[in-house]
Amino acid sequence: MSRIVNRKDQHLDVILSGEAQHRRDSGFDAVRFVHEALPDLDHGKIDLGADFLGRRLKAPLLISAMTGGPKRAEAINARLAEAAQQLGIALAVGSQRAALEAGSSPGLDMALRLKAPDTPILANIGAAQLTQGFGVDEARRVLDMIAADALVVHLNPLQEACQPEGDRDWWGVGAALESLVRALDAPVVVKETGAGISAATARRLIDMGVAAIDVAGAGGSNWATVEGLRAEDEAEKAHAAAFADWGLPTAAAIAEVRTACPKAVIIGSGGVRDGVDAARAIRLGADMVGQAAGVLAAATVSTEAVIEHFQIVIRQLRTVCFCTGSANLTALRKAPLQD
């Protein structure tokens, strides 16, 4: 377990350094709303409420998966859970692989649910594990660890290919994922980790029966770059460097997946900087908007810092609604865009 813990801490340090920013733009800046100079709305009464995993949220926001070694994860997740509960938004934890292999749950236990009793909480495991002995029983264990509402299975083939100790044999992962989705008595959310999900892959996932798709497109942290930065071998660094701009930009991924899967629940994440980007993601077709790296620094400080961060995001999202004449998210999805 110590090897995995060390790697998780290195990942966190690289993300916090800001050196792993994707060279490719998320595409959000190209999405520009038509300004409404005469909104017949009360700014304070705009409804940002959204339904997610059977719960009503105050805003369509998901604190996306982030991790670290057990000591850091415990503090970070506690702050995120407390903030999510107060703000009325959702929370996804980082990979629970280390906790599963240890047979316990350091930093990820029932205390998390106690801190956020009304919050949709998503457990997390990697797709590569599905052909390595991880099945329905193990999925139920990670769900039970934190009394989660759903299981996230993350797709990270680029990261694994660039990680010195990565899992590169993905033969049979798709079939194993479909088996898990169909057998597990809990919703399964499938997400990428920063390279995006294409329309074709999204259609395949929906046909499997997944409950939601997090496109997690290019524009935020680049996990190939993360692995290149932590690699010690020059050949490993050179290999990872070639993928600094790899992936489908988040804005394009949201739009393409929505067109291909009109009834799917879509989470837009990857390079979401603020509430304006969140509004753009919703206008393009996202039901929920995820942010991870953007709030990570606050999560290392305090619960109050996380709350303050998202209060600004929520206010920005509400102001976009106000300045587009959108009384709620349904109206925002139809707000006019500039040509």
Disulfide bonds with the S-S distance in Angstrom:
none
